[in-house]
Amino acid sequence: MARAGAERTRADRGLSRVLPGAGEAAAAVVLLFLAAAALLPQVVAPMDPLAISPLEGLRPPSPAHWFGTDESGRDIFSRVVHGARPSLLLGLSATLIGLVGGILLGTAAGMLGRAVDFGVNRLLEVLFAFPGLLLALFFIVIFGPGIVTATIAVGVSTAPGYARIIRGQLTTVRRSAYVEAATVLGRSRLQVLLRHILPNTLAPLFVLGTLGVGQAIVWAASLSYLGLGAVPPAAEWGAMLAAGRTYISTAWWLTFFPGLFIVLTATATTVLGRRLQQRVREQG
């Protein structure tokens, strides 16, 4: 019994060593495919994603059309591949907006005194009272739907989380010995901020930003699904989901493949982000 338990323990340890590597390799393959699809969509999928062929409408997956066709005869594989660029750009742009907003708010709260810190914290508490997607919807209601508005809305809704993280990180770094030494040596507040505080504060934040790309893509696709971002017949994953929901009971492939790529993209970026986070912790 003891020997069997020891063998099982060794097997579990070996499995735990293999699976993370396999997961990272799978994530890398997915990200490489997405990069190729975003940069060279005509090479990966030569068919025109907007070309209609009514006689080929609602064909199931086959050697001629790997992912099937939609109601207008458009090739789903080509549309999914060509949809990688707008979907990834939307997610990356929204994450960048969230990071910039979080850096500005967090730095202001951590460096400009108690009054500003109090005001920023109260603002963050108000923003945290709303779920992120609801905050994005509220933003779109004010400024109107569209891809640009959806991107900004998702970025604004993620900024409070980044702001709180950078404020806490910045407060910790400010109390470190090397920052106190720089202050004693007569460095100005701006020099201390740019040379010592921000470089040691932003690295973990950008790792978390990698984790946030997948979430931003999911939220952006959700807004497009609701008709508040990209709209059909645009080759964008959320818009494809919205167009395919009418035929979900008779043509499952219309929603399955765009949804699959949303899940794969979110999962792959999360695996990459967690790996980067682990390496930062190991180096720290």
N, C-alpha and C positions, 0 to 999 in steps of 0.2 A: 504493500500500500504506500509506504513512504517513498519507495523507488518510483512508483507510478506517478506520485505527486511531484517528485523532483523532475521527472521527464516532462510532465505536463507544464511545469513552471518554465523549464528551458524552452519548450516549444512556444509558450506564450511570449517569452522574451524575444525569441527569434522572429515570431510573427509581428510583434510590435516594431521590430527593427525593419522588417521588409515592407510592411504596409505604408508607413510614412513616406519611404522612398518611392514606392509605387505611386502613391497619391501625388507626390510632387512631380514625378515624371509625367503622369497623366495630365496634370494641370499645365505643365510646360508644353505638352503636345497641343492641348486645347488653345493655349495662348498663342503659340506659333501659327496654328491654323487661322485664328482670328486676325492675327497681324497680317498674314498673307491675304486674307479675304478683304481686310480694310485697305491695304495698300495696292493690291493687284486683283480687284474683283473680276475683271474681264478675263484674266488668266485662269483663275480658279473656276469660274462659272461663265463661259463665253456667251450663253444665251442672254438676250435682252430681258431684264426683269419686268419691264413694262409692256413688252410685246404681247398682244392678245391673239388668241386663236380659238374662237368660239367652238369649233368642232372638237377641240381637245379639252373642253371644260370638265372639271371635276374628275379627272383621271386619277386612279390610285397610284401609289408608288410602283415604278416599273423600271426596267433597264433604260427606257427612253427618257423617263422623268423620275429621277431617283427619289424625290420627295413628293411626287405627284404634281397635279396642277390645280389651280383655283377655278372659280366659277367662270372666269373669262379665258381660261386656257393658259394663263401665265405659269411659267415653271417655278415651283416653290423653292427648289434648291437654289436657283439663281437669285430669287428674291431674298432668301435667307442670307446668302453670301453677300449680296450687295447691301443688305441691311446691317451688316456688321459695322461698316464705317459710321453711319449716322448714330447707331446705338452706342458704339464705343466713344465717339466724340462727345455725345450728349453726357454720358456717364463721367468721362474724364473732365469735361468742362465744368459740370456741376460740382464735382469734387474739388476742383481748383478754386471755384468761387467760394465754396464752403471753407476751404483752408485759409484763403486770404481773409475772408470775413472773420474767421475764428482767430487768426493771428492778430488782426487789428483790435478786436474786442478784448482778447486775452491780454495783449501787451498793454493796452490802455488801463485795464483793471489792475494789472500787476505793477505798473510803473508810475502812474500819474497820481498817486495819493489815495487817501481813504475815501474822499468824496466821490471821485470817479469810480473807484472800486465798488462803492456802495451802489452807485447808479447803474453800472454795468451788471452787477449781480442781480439787481431787481429786474432789469430788462431780460436777463437770461432766465430768471424764474418765470416771468410771464411767458416767454417763448417756450419753455419746457412744459408749460401747462397744456400746450397743444401737441397732439401727436404729430410727428414729422410730416407725414403725408397730408394730414389735415391742414397744416400750416402752408404747405405748398399749394393746396387747393384754394386756400384763402388768398394767397398771393395772386393766383391766376384769376380769381373772381375780380380782383381790383384792376389788374393790368391787362386782362384778356388772354385767350388761349393762343397757342402757337409754340413752335419748337424752341425759339429763343426764350420766350417767357417761361416755358416748362423747365428749361435748363437753369435759368436764374432762380426759379421757384424751388427746385430741388436743392440747389446750392445754398440758398438762404435758409432752408429748413434744416440743413446739416451744420450750418455755422455755429449755432449755440453749443453743440456738443464739443466741437473742436475748441471753442473759446474757453469752455470750462477746463478742458484738459490742459491747454497751454497756460492758463492762469495758475493752476496748481503746480505745473512743472516749473514755471517761471519763479513762483514764490520759493520753491525748494532750491533752485539754482542761485537765487539772490543771497541765500544764507550760507553758501559754500565758501570755503576758505579762499579760493583763488579770486572770487569776486570781491571779498573783503580786502584782500591784498591789493588788487587793482585800485580800489577806492582809496586806500591808505597812500598809495603811490601818486595820487593826485589826478587820476584819470577822470575825465568828465563823465557825466551820467550817460551821454550818448555813446561815448567810446566804450564804456563798460557794457552797455546794452548790445552794441553791434559786434564787439570782439569776443565777449565772454558769455553773455547770457543767452542771446538768441541762437548762436551755433550749438549750444548744449541743450537747447530747449526744443528746437524744431525737428531734430532727427526722429525722435519717437512719434512726433505728430505726423510726419510724412509716411511713416510706416502705417500708422492708423488710417491715413488717407488711402493707402493701397487697399486696406480692408474695406474702406468706404466706397470704393469704385463699384463693387458688385451691388451694394445697396442702392447706389445712385442709379445704376442701370435698371434695376427692378422698379424703383419708384418712377423713373422716366417712362418705362414701358407701361406702367400702370396708368399714368396720365394720358399716354397715347391711346391706351385701351378705352379710356373714358371719353376720348375725343377732344382732349385738351392739349395734346401735343401734336405729333405728326398725324396726318389723316390719310385714309386710303385714297388712292392706290399706292401711296408712298411705300417704298421697300424699306420699312422700319419694323422691327419685331413687334412692338406694341400695337402699331397700326395693323399689322397682319393678324394679330390675335383678335382685334376688334372686327376686322372684316370676316374672319373665319367663324366667329361665334354663331352666325346665322345657320351655318351648315354643320355644326358640331356633331349632330346626331347621324348625319349621312356621309360626311367627309371629314373624318377625324384628323387626317394629315394636315389640314389647313391650320389648325391650332397647335397640333402636337409638336411639329418641328420648330416653329418660332419659339414656343414655350420651352422646348428642350434646350435651345441655344441660350436663352435667357438664364436658365438654371445652370448650364455648363459654364457660362461666362462668370456668373456670380460665384459659383463654387471655385473655379480656377483662381480668380483674383483673391478670394478669401484664403485659399491654401497658400498662395504666394505671400500674402500679407502676414499670415501667421508664421511662415518660415522666416521672413525678414524680421518680424518681432522677436522670434526666438534667437536669431543671430545677434540682434542688438543687445538682448539681455545677456547673452554669453560673453559678448565683448565688454559689456558694462561690469 
